[in-house]
């Protein structure tokens, strides 16, 4: 049986947790931090979970995740 291919774009953006949920980074945390408030920068630090509706689609793109 041939191996399934992982979607490389999805593998760089998402990680599957041990419980099977999908983690994603919050948007807006790459650059231009000086213009953002301290509270906003603090909120952007943590990763966020993907909504259950999109989780199924992402797991299809990450067959070995």
PQR file of N, CA, C, O and H, with PARSE charges and radii, in Angstrom:
ATOM      1  N   UNK A   1       0.850  -1.187   0.000 -0.4000 1.5000
ATOM      2  CA  UNK A   1       0.000   0.000   0.000 -0.0000 2.0000
ATOM      3  C   UNK A   1       0.892   1.246   0.000  0.5500 1.7000
ATOM      4  O   UNK A   1       1.805   1.331   0.821 -0.5500 1.4000
ATOM      5  N   UNK A   2       0.659   2.207  -0.888 -0.4000 1.5000
ATOM      6  CA  UNK A   2       1.504   3.407  -0.893 -0.0000 2.0000
ATOM      7  C   UNK A   2       1.227   4.293   0.314  0.5500 1.7000
ATOM      8  O   UNK A   2       0.142   4.272   0.895 -0.5500 1.4000
ATOM      9  H   UNK A   2      -0.083   2.138  -1.555  0.4000 1.0000
ATOM     10  N   UNK A   3       2.234   5.062   0.667 -0.4000 1.5000
ATOM     11  CA  UNK A   3       2.089   5.991   1.793 -0.0000 2.0000
ATOM     12  C   UNK A   3       1.212   7.171   1.386  0.5500 1.7000
ATOM     13  O   UNK A   3       1.166   7.560   0.219 -0.5500 1.4000
ATOM     14  H   UNK A   3       3.116   5.078   0.195  0.4000 1.0000
ATOM     15  N   UNK A   4       0.518   7.731   2.378 -0.4000 1.5000
ATOM     16  CA  UNK A   4      -0.288   8.932   2.115 -0.0000 2.0000
ATOM     17  C   UNK A   4       0.611  10.150   2.241  0.5500 1.7000
ATOM     18  O   UNK A   4       1.535  10.164   3.054 -0.5500 1.4000
ATOM     19  H   UNK A   4       0.556   7.415   3.326  0.4000 1.0000
ATOM     20  N   UNK A   5       0.340  11.170   1.439 -0.4000 1.5000
ATOM     21  CA  UNK A   5       1.154  12.385   1.493 -0.0000 2.0000
ATOM     22  C   UNK A   5       0.539  13.372   2.477  0.5500 1.7000
ATOM     23  O   UNK A   5      -0.673  13.589   2.500 -0.5500 1.4000
ATOM     24  H   UNK A   5      -0.411  11.158   0.778  0.4000 1.0000
ATOM     25  N   UNK A   6       1.420  13.969   3.294 -0.4000 1.5000
ATOM     26  CA  UNK A   6       1.011  15.028   4.209 -0.0000 2.0000
ATOM     27  C   UNK A   6       1.003  16.341   3.451  0.5500 1.7000
ATOM     28  O   UNK A   6       1.908  16.611   2.661 -0.5500 1.4000
ATOM     29  H   UNK A   6       2.404  13.793   3.275  0.4000 1.0000
ATOM     30  N   UNK A   7      -0.007  17.155   3.685 -0.4000 1.5000
ATOM     31  CA  UNK A   7      -0.041  18.492   3.103 -0.0000 2.0000
ATOM     32  C   UNK A   7       1.012  19.331   3.825  0.5500 1.7000
ATOM     33  O   UNK A   7       0.874  19.603   5.017 -0.5500 1.4000
ATOM     34  H   UNK A   7      -0.742  16.936   4.327  0.4000 1.0000
ATOM     35  N   UNK A   8       2.053  19.740   3.117 -0.4000 1.5000
ATOM     36  CA  UNK A   8       3.199  20.402   3.734 -0.0000 2.0000
ATOM     37  C   UNK A   8       2.828  21.764   4.319  0.5500 1.7000
ATOM     38  O   UNK A   8       3.368  22.162   5.351 -0.5500 1.4000
ATOM     39  H   UNK A   8       2.165  19.519   2.148  0.4000 1.0000
ATOM     40  N   UNK A   9       1.911  22.477   3.668 -0.4000 1.5000
ATOM     41  CA  UNK A   9       1.484  23.780   4.193 -0.0000 2.0000
ATOM     42  C   UNK A   9       0.772  23.602   5.531  0.5500 1.7000
ATOM     43  O   UNK A   9       0.978  24.391   6.454 -0.5500 1.4000
ATOM     44  H   UNK A   9       1.473  22.153   2.830  0.4000 1.0000
ATOM     45  N   UNK A  10      -0.061  22.571   5.640 -0.4000 1.5000
ATOM     46  CA  UNK A  10      -0.795  22.314   6.879 -0.0000 2.0000
ATOM     47  C   UNK A  10       0.152  21.854   7.987  0.5500 1.7000
ATOM     48  O   UNK A  10      -0.036  22.211   9.150 -0.5500 1.4000
ATOM     49  H   UNK A  10      -0.228  21.930   4.891  0.4000 1.0000
ATOM     50  N   UNK A  11       1.161  21.067   7.634 -0.4000 1.5000
ATOM     51  CA  UNK A  11       2.082  20.560   8.653 -0.0000 2.0000
ATOM     52  C   UNK A  11       2.916  21.671   9.278  0.5500 1.7000
ATOM     53  O   UNK A  11       3.360  21.550  10.420 -0.5500 1.4000
ATOM     54  H   UNK A  11       1.314  20.777   6.689  0.4000 1.0000
ATOM     55  N   UNK A  12       3.129  22.751   8.532 -0.4000 1.5000
ATOM     56  CA  UNK A  12       3.880  23.890   9.069 -0.0000 2.0000
ATOM     57  C   UNK A  12       3.017  24.783   9.955  0.5500 1.7000
ATOM     58  O   UNK A  12       3.544  25.541  10.769 -0.5500 1.4000
ATOM     59  H   UNK A  12       2.768  22.849   7.605  0.4000 1.0000
ATOM     60  N   UNK A  13       1.702  24.701   9.804 -0.4000 1.5000
ATOM     61  CA  UNK A  13       0.797  25.603  10.522 -0.0000 2.0000
ATOM     62  C   UNK A  13       0.089  24.961  11.707  0.5500 1.7000
ATOM     63  O   UNK A  13      -0.280  25.653  12.656 -0.5500 1.4000
ATOM     64  H   UNK A  13       1.274  24.085   9.142  0.4000 1.0000
ATOM     65  N   UNK A  14      -0.103  23.653  11.664 -0.4000 1.5000
ATOM     66  CA  UNK A  14      -0.910  22.977  12.684 -0.0000 2.0000
ATOM     67  C   UNK A  14      -0.145  21.838  13.321  0.5500 1.7000
ATOM     68  O   UNK A  14       0.701  21.206  12.689 -0.5500 1.4000
ATOM     69  H   UNK A  14       0.196  23.091  10.894  0.4000 1.0000
ATOM     70  N   UNK A  15      -0.462  21.582  14.604 -0.4000 1.5000
ATOM     71  CA  UNK A  15       0.071  20.421  15.316 -0.0000 2.0000
ATOM     72  C   UNK A  15      -1.099  19.723  15.979  0.5500 1.7000
ATOM     73  O   UNK A  15      -2.016  20.371  16.485 -0.5500 1.4000
ATOM     74  H   UNK A  15      -1.150  22.095  15.116  0.4000 1.0000
ATOM     75  N   UNK A  16      -1.065  18.386  15.977 -0.4000 1.5000
ATOM     76  CA  UNK A  16      -2.116  17.612  16.634 -0.0000 2.0000
ATOM     77  C   UNK A  16      -1.635  17.274  18.037  0.5500 1.7000
ATOM     78  O   UNK A  16      -0.527  16.766  18.211 -0.5500 1.4000
ATOM     79  H   UNK A  16      -0.320  17.859  15.567  0.4000 1.0000
ATOM     80  N   UNK A  17      -2.464  17.555  19.039 -0.4000 1.5000
ATOM     81  CA  UNK A  17      -2.102  17.299  20.429 -0.0000 2.0000
ATOM     82  C   UNK A  17      -2.264  15.815  20.739  0.5500 1.7000
ATOM     83  O   UNK A  17      -2.771  15.049  19.920 -0.5500 1.4000
ATOM     84  H   UNK A  17      -3.363  17.969  18.898  0.4000 1.0000
ATOM     85  N   UNK A  18      -1.826  15.421  21.932 -0.4000 1.5000
ATOM     86  CA  UNK A  18      -1.921  14.015  22.342 -0.0000 2.0000
ATOM     87  C   UNK A  18      -3.370  13.569  22.466  0.5500 1.7000
ATOM     88  O   UNK A  18      -3.682  12.398  22.248 -0.5500 1.4000
ATOM     89  H   UNK A  18      -1.414  16.044  22.598  0.4000 1.0000
ATOM     90  N   UNK A  19      -4.259  14.496  22.816 -0.4000 1.5000
ATOM     91  CA  UNK A  19      -5.678  14.146  22.952 -0.0000 2.0000
ATOM     92  C   UNK A  19      -6.406  14.173  21.608  0.5500 1.7000
ATOM     93  O   UNK A  19      -7.574  13.794  21.529 -0.5500 1.4000
ATOM     94  H   UNK A  19      -4.007  15.447  22.993  0.4000 1.0000
ATOM     95  N   UNK A  20      -5.714  14.624  20.537 -0.4000 1.5000
ATOM     96  CA  UNK A  20      -6.322  14.616  19.208 -0.0000 2.0000
ATOM     97  C   UNK A  20      -6.864  15.956  18.750  0.5500 1.7000
ATOM     98  O   UNK A  20      -7.361  16.073  17.630 -0.5500 1.4000
ATOM     99  H   UNK A  20      -4.764  14.932  20.601  0.4000 1.0000
ATOM    100  N   UNK A  21      -6.774  16.973  19.605 -0.4000 1.5000
ATOM    101  CA  UNK A  21      -7.202  18.306  19.184 -0.0000 2.0000
ATOM    102  C   UNK A  21      -6.121  18.909  18.292  0.5500 1.7000
ATOM    103  O   UNK A  21      -4.990  18.423  18.270 -0.5500 1.4000
ATOM    104  H   UNK A  21      -6.370  16.878  20.515  0.4000 1.0000
ATOM    105  N   UNK A  22      -6.471  19.977  17.548 -0.4000 1.5000
ATOM    106  CA  UNK A  22      -5.516  20.609  16.626 -0.0000 2.0000
ATOM    107  C   UNK A  22      -5.185  22.002  17.145  0.5500 1.7000
ATOM    108  O   UNK A  22      -6.075  22.809  17.412 -0.5500 1.4000
ATOM    109  H   UNK A  22      -7.390  20.371  17.566  0.4000 1.0000
ATOM    110  N   UNK A  23      -3.877  22.272  17.286 -0.4000 1.5000
ATOM    111  CA  UNK A  23      -3.414  23.576  17.748 -0.0000 2.0000
ATOM    112  C   UNK A  23      -3.007  24.428  16.555  0.5500 1.7000
ATOM    113  O   UNK A  23      -2.537  23.908  15.543 -0.5500 1.4000
ATOM    114  H   UNK A  23      -3.153  21.617  17.069  0.4000 1.0000
ATOM    115  N   UNK A  24      -3.190  25.744  16.678 -0.4000 1.5000
ATOM    116  CA  UNK A  24      -2.768  26.672  15.629 -0.0000 2.0000
ATOM    117  C   UNK A  24      -2.224  27.930  16.286  0.5500 1.7000
ATOM    118  O   UNK A  24      -2.664  28.286  17.379 -0.5500 1.4000
ATOM    119  H   UNK A  24      -3.572  26.166  17.500  0.4000 1.0000
ATOM    120  N   UNK A  25      -1.271  28.617  15.644 -0.4000 1.5000
ATOM    121  CA  UNK A  25      -0.818  29.895  16.189 -0.0000 2.0000
ATOM    122  C   UNK A  25      -1.836  30.992  15.900  0.5500 1.7000
ATOM    123  O   UNK A  25      -2.568  30.926  14.912 -0.5500 1.4000
ATOM    124  H   UNK A  25      -0.914  28.328  14.756  0.4000 1.0000
ATOM    125  N   UNK A  26      -1.878  31.991  16.760 -0.4000 1.5000
ATOM    126  CA  UNK A  26      -2.787  33.113  16.535 -0.0000 2.0000
ATOM    127  C   UNK A  26      -2.204  34.028  15.466  0.5500 1.7000
ATOM    128  O   UNK A  26      -0.985  34.170  15.362 -0.5500 1.4000
ATOM    129  H   UNK A  26      -1.284  32.045  17.562  0.4000 1.0000
ATOM    130  N   UNK A  27      -3.067  34.643  14.677 -0.4000 1.5000
ATOM    131  CA  UNK A  27      -2.585  35.488  13.596 -0.0000 2.0000
ATOM    132  C   UNK A  27      -2.179  36.858  14.133  0.5500 1.7000
ATOM    133  O   UNK A  27      -2.710  37.331  15.137 -0.5500 1.4000
ATOM    134  H   UNK A  27      -4.057  34.528  14.761  0.4000 1.0000
ATOM    135  N   UNK A  28      -1.238  37.477  13.452 -0.4000 1.5000
ATOM    136  CA  UNK A  28      -0.808  38.824  13.817 -0.0000 2.0000
ATOM    137  C   UNK A  28       0.360  38.857  14.769  0.5500 1.7000
ATOM    138  O   UNK A  28       0.643  39.910  15.340 -0.5500 1.4000
ATOM    139  H   UNK A  28      -0.806  37.093  12.636  0.4000 1.0000
ATOM    140  N   UNK A  29       1.059  37.737  14.968 -0.4000 1.5000
ATOM    141  CA  UNK A  29       2.159  37.708  15.934 -0.0000 2.0000
ATOM    142  C   UNK A  29       3.523  37.555  15.266  0.5500 1.7000
ATOM    143  O   UNK A  29       4.477  37.125  15.914 -0.5500 1.4000
ATOM    144  H   UNK A  29       0.829  36.882  14.504  0.4000 1.0000
ATOM    145  N   UNK A  30       3.632  37.897  13.987 -0.4000 1.5000
ATOM    146  CA  UNK A  30       4.895  37.688  13.280 -0.0000 2.0000
ATOM    147  C   UNK A  30       5.802  38.922  13.288  0.5500 1.7000
ATOM    148  O   UNK A  30       7.016  38.796  13.450 -0.5500 1.4000
ATOM    149  H   UNK A  30       2.857  38.246  13.460  0.4000 1.0000
ATOM    150  N   UNK A  31       5.224  40.100  13.114 -0.4000 1.5000
ATOM    151  CA  UNK A  31       6.041  41.320  13.069 -0.0000 2.0000
ATOM    152  C   UNK A  31       5.182  42.512  13.463  0.5500 1.7000
ATOM    153  O   UNK A  31       3.997  42.359  13.761 -0.5500 1.4000
ATOM    154  H   UNK A  31       4.238  40.202  12.982  0.4000 1.0000
ATOM    155  N   UNK A  32       5.786  43.711  13.465 -0.4000 1.5000
ATOM    156  CA  UNK A  32       5.129  44.975  13.843 -0.0000 2.0000
ATOM    157  C   UNK A  32       4.609  44.932  15.279  0.5500 1.7000
ATOM    158  O   UNK A  32       3.498  45.385  15.555 -0.5500 1.4000
ATOM    159  H   UNK A  32       6.749  43.835  13.223  0.4000 1.0000
ATOM    160  N   UNK A  33       5.412  44.387  16.190 -0.4000 1.5000
ATOM    161  CA  UNK A  33       4.978  44.273  17.581 -0.0000 2.0000
ATOM    162  C   UNK A  33       4.992  45.616  18.308  0.5500 1.7000
ATOM    163  O   UNK A  33       4.264  45.796  19.284 -0.5500 1.4000
ATOM    164  H   UNK A  33       6.315  44.019  15.966  0.4000 1.0000
ATOM    165  N   UNK A  34       5.811  46.561  17.842 -0.4000 1.5000
ATOM    166  CA  UNK A  34       5.920  47.846  18.538 -0.0000 2.0000
ATOM    167  C   UNK A  34       4.602  48.611  18.478  0.5500 1.7000
ATOM    168  O   UNK A  34       4.279  49.348  19.410 -0.5500 1.4000
ATOM    169  H   UNK A  34       6.402  46.415  17.049  0.4000 1.0000
ATOM    170  N   UNK A  35       3.851  48.455  17.421 -0.4000 1.5000
ATOM    171  CA  UNK A  35       2.586  49.160  17.291 -0.0000 2.0000
ATOM    172  C   UNK A  35       1.433  48.533  18.050  0.5500 1.7000
ATOM    173  O   UNK A  35       0.335  49.088  18.079 -0.5500 1.4000
ATOM    174  H   UNK A  35       4.113  47.856  16.664  0.4000 1.0000
ATOM    175  N   UNK A  36       1.671  47.368  18.672 -0.4000 1.5000
ATOM    176  CA  UNK A  36       0.599  46.669  19.381 -0.0000 2.0000
ATOM    177  C   UNK A  36       0.746  46.879  20.882  0.5500 1.7000
ATOM    178  O   UNK A  36       1.853  47.047  21.393 -0.5500 1.4000
ATOM    179  H   UNK A  36       2.564  46.917  18.648  0.4000 1.0000
ATOM    180  N   UNK A  37      -0.375  46.867  21.572 -0.4000 1.5000
ATOM    181  CA  UNK A  37      -0.345  47.085  23.018 -0.0000 2.0000
ATOM    182  C   UNK A  37       0.256  45.867  23.728  0.5500 1.7000
ATOM    183  O   UNK A  37       0.307  44.772  23.168 -0.5500 1.4000
ATOM    184  H   UNK A  37      -1.274  46.731  21.157  0.4000 1.0000
ATOM    185  N   UNK A  38       0.700  46.073  24.943 -0.4000 1.5000
ATOM    186  CA  UNK A  38       1.306  44.993  25.717 -0.0000 2.0000
ATOM    187  C   UNK A  38       0.289  43.877  25.964  0.5500 1.7000
ATOM    188  O   UNK A  38       0.625  42.694  25.917 -0.5500 1.4000
ATOM    189  H   UNK A  38       0.659  46.963  25.397  0.4000 1.0000
ATOM    190  N   UNK A  39      -0.951  44.269  26.227 -0.4000 1.5000
ATOM    191  CA  UNK A  39      -2.026  43.295  26.460 -0.0000 2.0000
ATOM    192  C   UNK A  39      -2.255  42.442  25.216  0.5500 1.7000
ATOM    193  O   UNK A  39      -2.439  41.228  25.311 -0.5500 1.4000
ATOM    194  H   UNK A  39      -1.225  45.231  26.266  0.4000 1.0000
ATOM    195  N   UNK A  40      -2.242  43.077  24.064 -0.4000 1.5000
ATOM    196  CA  UNK A  40      -2.468  42.364  22.801 -0.0000 2.0000
ATOM    197  C   UNK A  40      -1.319  41.405  22.500  0.5500 1.7000
ATOM    198  O   UNK A  40      -1.544  40.281  22.050 -0.5500 1.4000
ATOM    199  H   UNK A  40      -2.093  44.063  23.987  0.4000 1.0000
ATOM    200  N   UNK A  41      -0.075  41.855  22.751 -0.4000 1.5000
ATOM    201  CA  UNK A  41       1.081  40.992  22.518 -0.0000 2.0000
ATOM    202  C   UNK A  41       1.062  39.782  23.445  0.5500 1.7000
ATOM    203  O   UNK A  41       1.445  38.682  23.047 -0.5500 1.4000
ATOM    204  H   UNK A  41       0.108  42.768  23.116  0.4000 1.0000
ATOM    205  N   UNK A  42       0.627  39.983  24.651 -0.4000 1.5000
ATOM    206  CA  UNK A  42       0.540  38.893  25.618 -0.0000 2.0000
ATOM    207  C   UNK A  42      -0.501  37.858  25.178  0.5500 1.7000
ATOM    208  O   UNK A  42      -0.280  36.654  25.309 -0.5500 1.4000
ATOM    209  H   UNK A  42       0.316  40.877  24.975  0.4000 1.0000
ATOM    210  N   UNK A  43      -1.626  38.331  24.659 -0.4000 1.5000
ATOM    211  CA  UNK A  43      -2.672  37.420  24.174 -0.0000 2.0000
ATOM    212  C   UNK A  43      -2.204  36.622  22.958  0.5500 1.7000
ATOM    213  O   UNK A  43      -2.603  35.472  22.777 -0.5500 1.4000
ATOM    214  H   UNK A  43      -1.806  39.308  24.552  0.4000 1.0000
ATOM    215  N   UNK A  44      -1.355  37.235  22.121 -0.4000 1.5000
ATOM    216  CA  UNK A  44      -0.893  36.581  20.896 -0.0000 2.0000
ATOM    217  C   UNK A  44       0.158  35.499  21.160  0.5500 1.7000
ATOM    218  O   UNK A  44       0.444  34.686  20.282 -0.5500 1.4000
ATOM    219  H   UNK A  44      -1.031  38.170  22.268  0.4000 1.0000
ATOM    220  N   UNK A  45       0.729  35.487  22.361 -0.4000 1.5000
ATOM    221  CA  UNK A  45       1.785  34.533  22.660 -0.0000 2.0000
ATOM    222  C   UNK A  45       1.318  33.085  22.588  0.5500 1.7000
ATOM    223  O   UNK A  45       1.984  32.251  21.975 -0.5500 1.4000
ATOM    224  H   UNK A  45       0.497  36.148  23.074  0.4000 1.0000
ATOM    225  N   UNK A  46       0.191  32.780  23.203 -0.4000 1.5000
ATOM    226  CA  UNK A  46      -0.253  31.394  23.319 -0.0000 2.0000
ATOM    227  C   UNK A  46      -0.843  30.892  22.005  0.5500 1.7000
ATOM    228  O   UNK A  46      -1.393  31.658  21.213 -0.5500 1.4000
ATOM    229  H   UNK A  46      -0.350  33.458  23.701  0.4000 1.0000
ATOM    230  N   UNK A  47      -0.714  29.589  21.800 -0.4000 1.5000
ATOM    231  CA  UNK A  47      -1.375  28.970  20.659 -0.0000 2.0000
ATOM    232  C   UNK A  47      -2.853  28.806  20.974  0.5500 1.7000
ATOM    233  O   UNK A  47      -3.259  28.827  22.136 -0.5500 1.4000
ATOM    234  H   UNK A  47      -0.267  28.967  22.443  0.4000 1.0000
ATOM    235  N   UNK A  48      -3.642  28.644  19.938 -0.4000 1.5000
ATOM    236  CA  UNK A  48      -5.082  28.531  20.079 -0.0000 2.0000
ATOM    237  C   UNK A  48      -5.515  27.187  19.502  0.5500 1.7000
ATOM    238  O   UNK A  48      -4.764  26.550  18.764 -0.5500 1.4000
ATOM    239  H   UNK A  48      -3.312  28.627  18.994  0.4000 1.0000
ATOM    240  N   UNK A  49      -6.709  26.769  19.838 -0.4000 1.5000
ATOM    241  CA  UNK A  49      -7.246  25.521  19.293 -0.0000 2.0000
ATOM    242  C   UNK A  49      -8.104  25.816  18.070  0.5500 1.7000
ATOM    243  O   UNK A  49      -8.748  26.862  17.988 -0.5500 1.4000
ATOM    244  H   UNK A  49      -7.319  27.287  20.437  0.4000 1.0000
ATOM    245  N   UNK A  50      -8.106  24.896  17.133 -0.4000 1.5000
ATOM    246  CA  UNK A  50      -8.925  25.013  15.926 -0.0000 2.0000
ATOM    247  C   UNK A  50     -10.355  24.628  16.287  0.5500 1.7000
ATOM    248  O   UNK A  50     -10.568  23.757  17.131 -0.5500 1.4000
ATOM    249  H   UNK A  50      -7.583  24.046  17.199  0.4000 1.0000
ATOM    250  N   UNK A  51     -11.320  25.261  15.666 -0.4000 1.5000
ATOM    251  CA  UNK A  51     -12.723  24.948  15.941 -0.0000 2.0000
ATOM    252  C   UNK A  51     -13.038  23.521  15.482  0.5500 1.7000
ATOM    253  O   UNK A  51     -12.453  23.033  14.516 -0.5500 1.4000
ATOM    254  H   UNK A  51     -11.147  25.969  14.981  0.4000 1.0000
ATOM    255  N   UNK A  52     -13.965  22.856  16.178 -0.4000 1.5000
ATOM    256  CA  UNK A  52     -14.280  21.457  15.825 -0.0000 2.0000
ATOM    257  C   UNK A  52     -14.748  21.274  14.386  0.5500 1.7000
ATOM    258  O   UNK A  52     -14.559  20.203  13.809 -0.5500 1.4000
ATOM    259  H   UNK A  52     -14.440  23.252  16.964  0.4000 1.0000
ATOM    260  N   UNK A  53     -15.360  22.310  13.795 -0.4000 1.5000
ATOM    261  CA  UNK A  53     -15.839  22.197  12.414 -0.0000 2.0000
ATOM    262  C   UNK A  53     -14.668  22.045  11.435  0.5500 1.7000
ATOM    263  O   UNK A  53     -14.745  21.273  10.479 -0.5500 1.4000
ATOM    264  H   UNK A  53     -15.513  23.180  14.264  0.4000 1.0000
ATOM    265  N   UNK A  54     -13.585  22.792  11.685 -0.4000 1.5000
ATOM    266  CA  UNK A  54     -12.429  22.749  10.788 -0.0000 2.0000
ATOM    267  C   UNK A  54     -11.448  21.630  11.139  0.5500 1.7000
ATOM    268  O   UNK A  54     -10.607  21.254  10.323 -0.5500 1.4000
ATOM    269  H   UNK A  54     -13.523  23.419  12.461  0.4000 1.0000
ATOM    270  N   UNK A  55     -11.564  21.102  12.358 -0.4000 1.5000
ATOM    271  CA  UNK A  55     -10.639  20.073  12.813 -0.0000 2.0000
ATOM    272  C   UNK A  55     -10.632  18.858  11.886  0.5500 1.7000
ATOM    273  O   UNK A  55      -9.570  18.316  11.580 -0.5500 1.4000
ATOM    274  H   UNK A  55     -12.248  21.407  13.021  0.4000 1.0000
ATOM    275  N   UNK A  56     -11.807  18.433  11.443 -0.4000 1.5000
ATOM    276  CA  UNK A  56     -11.903  17.246  10.581 -0.0000 2.0000
ATOM    277  C   UNK A  56     -11.158  17.456   9.263  0.5500 1.7000
ATOM    278  O   UNK A  56     -10.481  16.552   8.773 -0.5500 1.4000
ATOM    279  H   UNK A  56     -12.670  18.873  11.692  0.4000 1.0000
ATOM    280  N   UNK A  57     -11.289  18.655   8.694 -0.4000 1.5000
ATOM    281  CA  UNK A  57     -10.611  18.953   7.421 -0.0000 2.0000
ATOM    282  C   UNK A  57      -9.104  18.945   7.578  0.5500 1.7000
ATOM    283  O   UNK A  57      -8.384  18.430   6.722 -0.5500 1.4000
ATOM    284  H   UNK A  57     -11.839  19.390   9.091  0.4000 1.0000
ATOM    285  N   UNK A  58      -8.627  19.520   8.681 -0.4000 1.5000
ATOM    286  CA  UNK A  58      -7.180  19.607   8.901 -0.0000 2.0000
ATOM    287  C   UNK A  58      -6.597  18.225   9.147  0.5500 1.7000
ATOM    288  O   UNK A  58      -5.488  17.934   8.698 -0.5500 1.4000
ATOM    289  H   UNK A  58      -9.212  19.939   9.376  0.4000 1.0000
ATOM    290  N   UNK A  59      -7.325  17.373   9.850 -0.4000 1.5000
ATOM    291  CA  UNK A  59      -6.820  16.023  10.116 -0.0000 2.0000
ATOM    292  C   UNK A  59      -6.709  15.197   8.843  0.5500 1.7000
ATOM    293  O   UNK A  59      -5.878  14.291   8.769 -0.5500 1.4000
ATOM    294  H   UNK A  59      -8.225  17.610  10.215  0.4000 1.0000
ATOM    295  N   UNK A  60      -7.526  15.491   7.846 -0.4000 1.5000
ATOM    296  CA  UNK A  60      -7.399  14.826   6.550 -0.0000 2.0000
ATOM    297  C   UNK A  60      -6.070  15.211   5.891  0.5500 1.7000
ATOM    298  O   UNK A  60      -5.417  14.385   5.255 -0.5500 1.4000
ATOM    299  H   UNK A  60      -8.200  16.226   7.907  0.4000 1.0000
ATOM    300  N   UNK A  61      -5.685  16.480   6.057 -0.4000 1.5000
ATOM    301  CA  UNK A  61      -4.427  16.954   5.475 -0.0000 2.0000
ATOM    302  C   UNK A  61      -3.204  16.458   6.249  0.5500 1.7000
ATOM    303  O   UNK A  61      -2.093  16.459   5.718 -0.5500 1.4000
ATOM    304  H   UNK A  61      -6.216  17.152   6.574  0.4000 1.0000
ATOM    305  N   UNK A  62      -3.404  16.031   7.508 -0.4000 1.5000
ATOM    306  CA  UNK A  62      -2.307  15.532   8.347 -0.0000 2.0000
ATOM    307  C   UNK A  62      -2.580  14.072   8.701  0.5500 1.7000
ATOM    308  O   UNK A  62      -2.970  13.789   9.834 -0.5500 1.4000
ATOM    309  H   UNK A  62      -4.307  16.031   7.939  0.4000 1.0000
ATOM    310  N   UNK A  63      -2.390  13.143   7.775 -0.4000 1.5000
ATOM    311  CA  UNK A  63      -2.766  11.755   8.037 -0.0000 2.0000
ATOM    312  C   UNK A  63      -1.949  11.093   9.145  0.5500 1.7000
ATOM    313  O   UNK A  63      -2.448  10.176   9.797 -0.5500 1.4000
ATOM    314  H   UNK A  63      -2.073  13.373   6.855  0.4000 1.0000
ATOM    315  N   UNK A  64      -0.715  11.528   9.378 -0.4000 1.5000
ATOM    316  CA  UNK A  64       0.133  10.908  10.396 -0.0000 2.0000
ATOM    317  C   UNK A  64       0.301  11.802  11.610  0.5500 1.7000
ATOM    318  O   UNK A  64       1.197  11.574  12.423 -0.5500 1.4000
ATOM    319  H   UNK A  64      -0.309  12.273   8.848  0.4000 1.0000
ATOM    320  N   UNK A  65      -0.548  12.824  11.750 -0.4000 1.5000
ATOM    321  CA  UNK A  65      -0.432  13.787  12.843 -0.0000 2.0000
ATOM    322  C   UNK A  65      -0.973  13.272  14.152  0.5500 1.7000
ATOM    323  O   UNK A  65      -0.937  13.983  15.156 -0.5500 1.4000
ATOM    324  H   UNK A  65      -1.276  13.010  11.089  0.4000 1.0000
TER
END
